[in-house]
Amino acid sequence: MLLLTVLILLNLSDFIQYTGAAQSHVLGGDGKSSHGGKGGHGGKGGDDPCSYANCDDYDPCTDDSCDPYSGNCVHVLKDCDDYNSCTDDRCDPYSGECVNDERTCDDYNPCTDDICDPYSGSCCHVQKVCDDYNPCTDDICDPYSGLCYNTNRTCDDYNPCTDDICDPYSGICYNNNRTCDDYNPCTDDICDPYTGICFNYNRTCDDYNPCTDDICDPYSGICYNNNRTCDDYNPCTDDICDPYYGICINYNRTCDDYNPCTDDICDPYYGICINYNRTCDDYNPCTDDICDPYYGICFNYNRTCDDYNPCTDDICDPYSGECQHNEKDCDDYNACTEDCCDPYSGECQHDEKDCDDYNECTEDWCSSYSGECKHDQKDCNDYNDCTEDSCDAYSGNCVYDEKDCDDYNPCTEDSCDPYSGDCVNTEKDCDDYDPCTEDSCDPYSGKCQHNEKDCDDYNRCTEDSCDPYSGNCEHIENYQCSY
């Protein structure tokens, strides 16, 4: 309703301007009567009926102009025909751009290929070909997805003991009896009639005697039952075959004389038992060596040399077996410590010399050679020419203040050269790489401005634009417009 009201008002405005122009033509250029004065017929301003006409109908899909003879507005519909029979052509009522939508030929059948004839504009629906040229498949098109399915033809005769195949040339099914022969004389070969699996059962030669080795001759298929030998060729074992389980057992011959402090062995050559007295000597003069008569375990007790003085190192001489008590050496060979032994704990103590000068901007240390205190000024140099370096007297922290390079010009980018330490003030790059804009920097805000190039040639019968590649102005003449 609002759009209709605006259009009525605009047409009324056109009518008033047209009427004013007509009256001006009758009264004369200065608006006075044609019967006297300076008005006359053909006064100034009354020769062009379109001088005051506004012909814009605010419809982006019409080309608007004024008829220079009648003064009437002319509104010609924009031609959007792209001469393609397979598109629907229209003008967008908001932007005024031509829209050429491809015509849809979808028949909603996934098993057809839908195309538009470019000459007649008619829709064609060609049936999809699913033939894979294989006689052993059934070829169909899925009516829901449009996918081709080539299903292998089943030749199953429901006999698990036949191999069912389809002849790839004729498509005929063949059902051949399955052979289960493994060419082994010592197996019985059968096909399971329920599962179709071949079973090759080993022929049993078991004589139910666990102490025989039962075998089948791989050439003749004859069974042999040989007595199992359990001899391990060790004179110190008694070798038997267990008559219940058929397991060979080789019992170690016992030579135990029940004395825990003897080593009891069997001679591996003759099978004779020998009982040696166990030696517990560890050949260390600083241990007492004994054998426990109940458990036969050797004990080597360390000889104690403790004089109960924590500040002596108590040792046993490994050559003579005598005890020695040497004063503990607490010297750490550092001139910057005071060394002593704690008489209660026996721990060495090394107290560092206090070299603090209570200046946070010095590094305090002691020379390990001379024992003198040194106070070196803290190095705050960060090797950056673009900072001013100093030490904070209260915290002792290094302070690095950046050099101020601001030239108070919003249209420059201010920085410090890290190599020379000089300030660099580079003009801001506002280029938007659009040749149809004039780029500049606002000297007050520092923001980039991109103003469109003015290509208006003030000729109403030309369409003015800027070429986005060259940046040159173009003026295309409208042949439907009259001057």
C-alpha positions as CSV (number, residue, x, y, z in Angstrom):
1,M,0.0,0.0,0.0
2,L,2.9,2.3,0.9
3,L,4.6,1.6,-2.5
4,L,1.3,2.3,-4.4
5,T,1.0,5.7,-2.6
6,V,4.6,6.6,-3.4
7,L,4.0,5.7,-7.1
8,I,0.8,7.8,-7.2
9,L,2.6,10.8,-5.7
10,L,5.5,10.4,-8.1
11,N,3.1,10.3,-11.2
12,L,1.3,13.3,-9.8
13,S,4.6,15.2,-9.5
14,D,5.4,14.2,-13.2
15,F,2.0,15.5,-14.2
16,I,2.5,18.8,-12.4
17,Q,5.9,19.3,-13.9
18,Y,4.6,18.4,-17.4
19,T,1.7,20.8,-16.9
20,G,4.2,23.5,-15.8
21,A,6.3,22.9,-18.8
22,A,3.3,23.1,-21.1
23,Q,2.2,26.4,-19.5
24,S,5.7,27.7,-19.9
25,H,5.6,26.8,-23.6
26,V,2.3,28.7,-24.0
27,L,3.1,31.7,-21.8
28,G,6.7,32.1,-22.9
29,G,10.1,31.6,-21.3
30,D,9.5,34.2,-18.6
31,G,6.0,33.0,-17.6
32,K,4.2,36.2,-18.8
33,S,1.1,36.3,-21.1
34,S,1.6,35.6,-24.8
35,H,-0.4,38.7,-25.7
36,G,2.1,41.3,-24.5
37,G,5.3,42.1,-22.7
38,K,8.5,40.0,-23.1
39,G,6.7,36.7,-23.0
40,G,5.6,36.3,-26.6
41,H,5.6,33.0,-28.4
42,G,8.8,31.0,-28.0
43,G,10.2,32.9,-25.0
44,K,13.3,31.5,-23.3
45,G,12.9,28.2,-21.5
46,G,9.7,27.1,-23.3
47,D,11.2,25.2,-26.2
48,D,12.2,21.9,-24.4
49,P,9.2,20.1,-22.9
50,C,11.5,17.7,-21.0
51,S,13.4,20.4,-19.1
52,Y,11.4,19.9,-15.9
53,A,10.2,16.3,-16.4
54,N,11.2,13.6,-13.8
55,C,10.6,10.3,-15.6
56,D,12.0,7.9,-12.9
57,D,9.3,5.3,-12.1
58,Y,11.6,3.7,-9.4
59,D,11.3,0.4,-11.2
60,P,14.9,-1.0,-11.7
61,C,13.5,-3.2,-14.5
62,T,12.6,-0.3,-16.9
63,D,14.7,2.1,-18.8
64,D,13.1,5.6,-18.2
65,S,13.3,8.5,-20.6
66,C,11.4,11.6,-21.7
67,D,10.0,12.0,-25.3
68,P,11.6,15.3,-26.5
69,Y,8.7,16.0,-28.8
70,S,5.6,15.3,-26.6
71,G,7.3,15.7,-23.1
72,N,5.7,12.3,-22.1
73,C,7.6,9.8,-20.0
74,V,8.6,6.6,-21.7
75,H,9.2,3.4,-19.6
76,V,10.7,0.5,-21.7
77,L,11.0,-2.9,-20.0
78,K,14.6,-4.2,-19.8
79,D,15.3,-7.0,-22.3
80,C,16.7,-10.0,-20.3
81,D,16.4,-12.6,-23.1
82,D,19.7,-14.6,-23.3
83,Y,18.4,-16.5,-26.4
84,N,18.8,-19.8,-24.6
85,S,15.7,-22.0,-24.8
86,C,16.7,-23.8,-21.6
87,T,16.6,-20.8,-19.3
88,D,13.8,-18.8,-17.7
89,D,14.6,-15.1,-18.2
90,R,13.5,-12.3,-15.8
91,C,14.6,-9.1,-14.3
92,D,15.2,-8.9,-10.5
93,P,12.7,-6.2,-9.2
94,Y,15.1,-5.1,-6.4
95,S,18.5,-4.9,-8.1
96,G,17.4,-4.5,-11.8
97,E,19.9,-7.2,-12.8
98,C,18.9,-9.8,-15.4
99,V,18.5,-13.4,-14.0
100,N,18.6,-16.4,-16.3
101,D,17.6,-19.5,-14.3
102,E,18.3,-22.9,-15.9
103,R,15.0,-24.7,-16.6
104,T,14.6,-27.8,-14.4
105,C,13.7,-31.0,-16.2
106,D,13.6,-33.3,-13.2
107,D,10.8,-35.9,-13.5
108,Y,11.7,-37.2,-10.0
109,N,12.6,-40.5,-11.4
110,P,16.2,-41.4,-10.2
111,C,16.5,-44.0,-13.0
112,T,16.3,-41.4,-15.9
113,D,18.8,-38.9,-17.1
114,D,16.9,-35.6,-17.4
115,I,18.1,-33.0,-20.0
116,C,16.8,-29.9,-21.8
117,D,16.8,-29.8,-25.6
118,P,18.9,-26.6,-26.4
119,Y,17.0,-26.0,-29.7
120,S,13.3,-26.6,-28.7
121,G,13.6,-26.1,-24.9
122,S,11.7,-29.4,-24.3
123,C,12.6,-31.8,-21.5
124,C,13.9,-35.2,-22.4
125,H,14.0,-38.2,-20.0
126,V,16.4,-41.0,-21.1
127,Q,16.3,-44.3,-19.2
128,K,19.5,-45.0,-17.3
129,V,21.5,-48.0,-18.7
130,C,22.7,-50.4,-16.0
131,D,24.0,-53.3,-18.2
132,D,27.5,-54.3,-17.1
133,Y,27.8,-56.8,-20.0
134,N,28.3,-59.7,-17.5
135,P,25.9,-62.7,-18.2
136,C,26.3,-63.7,-14.6
137,T,24.7,-60.6,-13.0
138,D,21.1,-59.3,-12.8
139,D,21.2,-55.6,-13.7
140,I,18.6,-53.2,-12.2
141,C,18.3,-49.5,-11.3
142,D,17.2,-48.7,-7.8
143,P,14.0,-46.6,-8.1
144,Y,14.7,-44.7,-4.9
145,S,18.4,-43.9,-5.1
146,G,18.9,-44.1,-8.9
147,L,22.0,-46.3,-8.3
148,C,22.8,-49.2,-10.6
149,Y,23.0,-52.6,-8.9
150,N,24.6,-55.6,-10.6
151,T,23.8,-58.6,-8.4
152,N,25.7,-61.8,-8.9
153,R,23.4,-64.6,-10.2
154,T,23.0,-67.3,-7.6
155,C,23.7,-70.9,-8.8
156,D,23.3,-72.4,-5.3
157,D,21.8,-76.0,-5.5
158,Y,21.7,-76.0,-1.7
159,N,24.1,-78.9,-1.6
160,P,27.1,-77.8,0.6
161,C,29.3,-80.4,-1.0
162,T,29.1,-79.0,-4.5
163,D,31.0,-76.0,-6.0
164,D,28.4,-73.8,-7.7
165,I,29.6,-71.5,-10.5
166,C,28.1,-69.4,-13.3
167,D,29.7,-69.7,-16.8
168,P,31.0,-66.2,-17.6
169,Y,30.3,-66.6,-21.3
170,S,26.8,-68.3,-21.4
171,G,25.4,-67.4,-17.9
172,I,24.6,-71.1,-17.3
173,C,25.0,-72.5,-13.7
174,Y,27.2,-75.6,-13.1
175,N,27.2,-77.6,-9.8
176,N,30.4,-79.7,-9.5
177,N,31.0,-82.2,-6.7
178,R,33.7,-81.0,-4.2
179,T,36.8,-83.1,-3.9
180,C,38.3,-83.4,-0.3
181,D,41.3,-85.7,-1.1
182,D,44.4,-84.2,0.6
183,Y,46.6,-87.0,-1.0
184,N,47.7,-88.1,2.5
185,P,47.3,-92.0,3.0
186,C,47.1,-91.4,6.8
187,T,43.8,-89.3,6.7
188,D,40.2,-90.2,6.1
189,D,38.7,-87.5,3.7
190,I,35.0,-86.6,3.8
191,C,32.8,-83.6,3.0
192,D,30.4,-82.5,5.8
193,P,26.8,-82.7,4.2
194,Y,25.6,-79.9,6.4
195,T,28.4,-77.3,6.2
196,G,30.2,-78.3,3.0
197,I,33.5,-78.2,4.9
198,C,36.2,-80.8,4.0
199,F,37.5,-82.8,6.9
200,N,40.7,-84.8,6.8
201,Y,40.7,-86.9,9.9
202,N,44.1,-88.3,11.0
203,R,43.9,-92.1,11.0
204,T,44.2,-93.3,14.6
205,C,46.9,-95.8,15.4
206,D,46.5,-95.7,19.2
207,D,47.1,-99.1,20.9
208,Y,46.0,-97.5,24.2
209,N,49.5,-98.0,25.7
210,P,50.8,-94.7,27.0
211,C,54.4,-95.9,26.8
212,T,54.4,-96.6,23.0
213,D,54.8,-94.1,20.2
214,D,52.0,-94.7,17.7
215,I,52.5,-93.6,14.1
216,C,51.1,-94.1,10.7
217,D,53.5,-94.7,7.8
218,P,53.1,-91.7,5.4
219,Y,53.7,-93.9,2.3
220,S,51.6,-97.0,3.0
221,G,49.2,-95.8,5.7
222,I,50.1,-98.8,8.0
223,C,50.1,-98.2,11.8
224,Y,53.3,-98.8,13.9
225,N,53.5,-98.9,17.8
226,N,57.1,-98.5,19.1
227,N,58.2,-98.7,22.7
228,R,59.1,-95.2,24.0
229,T,62.7,-94.7,25.3
230,C,63.2,-92.5,28.3
231,D,67.0,-92.7,28.6
232,D,68.4,-89.2,29.0
233,Y,72.0,-90.5,29.0
234,N,72.7,-89.0,32.4
235,P,74.3,-91.5,34.9
236,C,72.9,-89.4,37.8
237,T,69.2,-89.9,36.9
238,D,66.8,-92.9,37.2
239,D,64.7,-93.1,33.9
240,I,61.2,-94.5,33.7
241,C,58.0,-94.2,31.7
242,D,54.8,-93.5,33.6
243,P,52.4,-96.3,32.7
244,Y,49.3,-94.1,33.3
245,Y,50.3,-90.9,31.5
246,G,53.1,-92.1,29.2
247,I,55.3,-89.3,30.4
248,C,59.1,-89.9,30.7
249,I,60.3,-89.1,34.2
250,N,64.0,-88.7,34.9
251,Y,64.5,-88.6,38.7
252,N,67.7,-87.0,40.0
253,R,69.7,-89.5,42.1
254,T,69.8,-88.2,45.7
255,C,73.2,-87.9,47.4
256,D,72.0,-86.0,50.5
257,D,73.9,-87.0,53.8
258,Y,71.6,-84.7,55.8
259,N,74.4,-82.4,56.8
260,P,73.6,-78.8,55.9
261,C,77.2,-77.8,55.8
262,T,78.2,-80.2,53.1
263,D,77.8,-79.9,49.3
264,D,76.3,-83.2,48.1
265,I,76.9,-84.0,44.4
266,C,76.7,-87.0,42.0
267,D,79.7,-87.7,39.8
268,P,78.4,-87.1,36.2
269,Y,80.7,-89.8,34.8
270,Y,80.2,-92.7,37.2
271,G,77.0,-91.8,39.0
272,I,78.8,-92.0,42.4
273,C,77.7,-89.6,45.3
274,I,80.4,-87.2,46.8
275,N,79.8,-85.0,49.9
276,Y,82.2,-82.0,50.2
277,N,82.5,-79.8,53.3
278,R,81.2,-76.4,52.4
279,T,83.8,-73.5,52.6
280,C,82.5,-70.1,53.7
281,D,85.8,-68.2,53.3
282,D,85.2,-65.0,51.3
283,Y,88.9,-64.2,51.4
284,N,88.3,-60.9,53.2
285,P,90.4,-60.3,56.3
286,C,87.7,-57.9,57.6
287,T,84.9,-60.5,57.9
288,D,84.3,-63.5,60.2
289,D,83.1,-66.5,58.1
290,I,80.9,-69.3,59.5
291,C,78.4,-71.9,58.2
292,D,75.0,-72.2,60.0
293,P,74.8,-75.9,61.2
294,Y,70.9,-75.8,61.0
295,Y,70.4,-74.2,57.6
296,G,73.8,-74.7,55.9
297,I,73.9,-70.9,55.0
298,C,77.2,-69.1,55.0
299,F,77.5,-65.9,57.0
300,N,80.3,-63.4,56.5
301,Y,80.0,-60.8,59.3
302,N,81.7,-57.5,58.8
303,R,84.2,-56.7,61.6
304,T,83.0,-53.6,63.5
305,C,85.6,-50.7,64.0
306,D,83.2,-48.0,65.3
307,D,84.9,-45.7,68.0
308,Y,81.5,-43.8,68.4
309,N,83.1,-40.6,67.3
310,P,81.0,-39.1,64.4
311,C,83.9,-37.0,63.2
312,T,86.2,-40.0,62.4
313,D,86.0,-42.4,59.5
314,D,86.3,-45.9,60.9
315,I,87.6,-48.6,58.6
316,C,89.2,-52.0,58.6
317,D,92.5,-52.4,56.8
318,P,91.7,-54.8,53.9
319,Y,95.3,-56.3,54.1
320,S,95.9,-56.7,57.8
321,G,92.3,-56.7,59.2
322,E,93.1,-54.0,61.8
323,C,90.8,-51.1,62.6
324,Q,91.8,-47.5,61.7
325,H,90.1,-44.2,62.9
326,N,90.9,-41.2,60.6
327,E,89.6,-37.7,61.2
328,K,86.9,-36.7,58.6
329,D,88.2,-34.3,55.9
330,C,85.6,-31.5,55.5
331,D,87.7,-29.2,53.3
332,D,85.7,-28.4,50.1
333,Y,88.6,-26.4,48.6
334,N,86.4,-23.4,48.3
335,A,88.0,-20.2,49.8
336,C,84.5,-18.7,50.1
337,T,83.3,-21.2,52.7
338,E,84.1,-22.0,56.4
339,D,84.4,-25.8,56.8
340,C,83.9,-27.9,60.0
341,C,82.5,-31.2,61.3
342,D,79.4,-31.3,63.5
343,P,80.4,-33.3,66.6
344,Y,76.8,-34.5,67.1
345,S,75.8,-35.6,63.6
346,G,79.2,-36.0,62.0
347,E,78.0,-34.1,59.0
348,C,80.4,-31.6,57.2
349,Q,79.3,-28.0,57.3
350,H,80.3,-25.4,54.7
351,D,79.0,-21.9,55.6
352,E,79.1,-19.5,52.6
353,K,80.8,-16.1,53.2
354,D,78.3,-13.2,53.3
355,C,79.1,-10.7,50.5
356,D,75.8,-8.8,50.3
357,D,76.3,-5.0,49.9
358,Y,72.5,-4.4,50.1
359,N,72.5,-2.8,46.6
360,E,69.9,-4.4,44.4
361,C,71.7,-3.3,41.2
362,T,74.9,-5.2,41.9
363,E,75.6,-8.9,41.6
364,D,77.5,-9.9,44.8
365,W,79.9,-12.9,44.8
366,C,83.0,-14.3,46.4
367,S,86.1,-15.2,44.5
368,S,86.8,-18.9,45.0
369,Y,90.6,-18.2,44.5
370,S,91.2,-15.2,46.8
371,G,88.1,-15.4,49.1
372,E,87.4,-11.7,48.4
373,C,83.9,-10.3,47.9
374,K,83.1,-8.9,44.5
375,H,80.3,-6.4,43.6
376,D,79.6,-6.2,39.9
377,Q,77.2,-3.8,38.4
378,K,74.2,-5.6,36.9
379,D,74.2,-5.7,33.1
380,C,70.9,-4.6,31.8
381,N,71.9,-4.2,28.2
382,D,69.3,-6.0,26.0
383,Y,71.3,-5.2,22.8
384,N,68.3,-3.5,21.4
385,D,69.0,0.1,20.1
386,C,65.3,0.8,20.3
387,T,65.1,0.6,24.1
388,E,66.6,2.7,26.9
389,D,68.0,0.3,29.5
390,S,68.3,0.9,33.3
391,C,68.2,-0.9,36.6
392,D,65.5,-0.3,39.2
393,A,67.2,0.7,42.5
394,Y,64.4,-0.7,44.6
395,S,63.6,-4.0,43.0
396,G,66.9,-4.7,41.2
397,N,64.9,-5.6,38.0
398,C,66.1,-4.4,34.6
399,V,63.9,-1.8,32.9
400,Y,63.7,-1.5,29.1
401,D,61.7,1.5,28.0
402,E,60.8,1.6,24.3
403,K,62.1,4.7,22.3
404,D,59.2,7.1,21.6
405,C,59.0,7.5,17.8
406,D,55.5,9.1,17.6
407,D,55.5,12.0,15.1
408,Y,51.8,12.8,16.0
409,N,50.8,12.2,12.4
410,P,47.9,9.8,12.2
411,C,48.7,9.0,8.6
412,T,52.2,7.5,9.3
413,E,53.2,4.2,10.9
414,D,55.9,5.0,13.5
415,S,58.6,2.5,14.4
416,C,62.2,2.2,15.5
417,D,64.8,0.7,13.2
418,P,66.2,-2.3,15.2
419,Y,69.6,-2.0,13.5
420,S,70.3,1.7,13.7
421,G,68.0,2.8,16.5
422,D,66.7,5.6,14.4
423,C,62.9,6.4,14.3
424,V,61.2,5.5,11.0
425,N,57.9,7.2,10.1
426,T,56.4,5.5,7.0
427,E,53.3,6.9,5.3
428,K,50.3,4.6,5.7
429,D,49.5,2.5,2.7
430,C,45.8,3.1,1.8
431,D,45.8,1.4,-1.6
432,D,42.8,-1.0,-1.9
433,Y,44.0,-2.2,-5.3
434,D,40.7,-1.0,-6.8
435,P,41.5,1.3,-9.8
436,C,38.0,2.7,-9.6
437,T,38.6,4.4,-6.2
438,E,40.7,7.4,-5.2
439,D,42.6,6.4,-2.0
440,S,43.8,8.8,0.7
441,C,44.4,9.0,4.5
442,D,42.3,11.2,6.7
443,P,44.9,13.6,8.4
444,Y,42.6,13.9,11.5
445,S,41.5,10.3,12.2
446,G,44.3,8.4,10.3
447,K,41.7,6.2,8.7
448,C,41.9,5.2,5.0
449,Q,39.3,6.7,2.6
450,H,38.3,5.1,-0.7
451,N,36.1,7.4,-2.7
452,E,34.6,6.1,-5.9
453,K,35.9,7.7,-9.1
454,D,33.4,10.2,-10.6
455,C,32.7,9.1,-14.2
456,D,29.5,11.2,-14.8
457,D,29.8,12.9,-18.2
458,Y,26.5,14.8,-17.5
459,N,24.9,13.2,-20.6
460,R,21.6,11.6,-19.6
461,C,21.7,9.3,-22.7
462,T,24.8,7.5,-21.7
463,E,25.4,4.9,-19.0
464,D,28.5,5.9,-17.1
465,S,30.7,3.3,-15.3
466,C,34.4,2.6,-14.3
467,D,36.3,-0.3,-15.8
468,P,37.4,-2.4,-12.7
469,Y,40.5,-3.6,-14.4
470,S,41.9,-0.4,-16.0
471,G,40.2,2.3,-13.9
472,N,39.1,4.1,-17.1
473,C,35.7,5.7,-17.3
474,E,33.3,4.2,-19.8
475,H,30.2,5.9,-21.3
476,I,27.8,3.5,-23.1
477,E,25.3,5.3,-25.3
478,N,21.6,4.4,-24.8
479,Y,20.1,4.3,-28.3
480,Q,16.5,4.3,-26.9
481,C,17.2,7.8,-25.4
482,S,16.7,10.9,-27.5
483,Y,18.4,14.2,-26.8
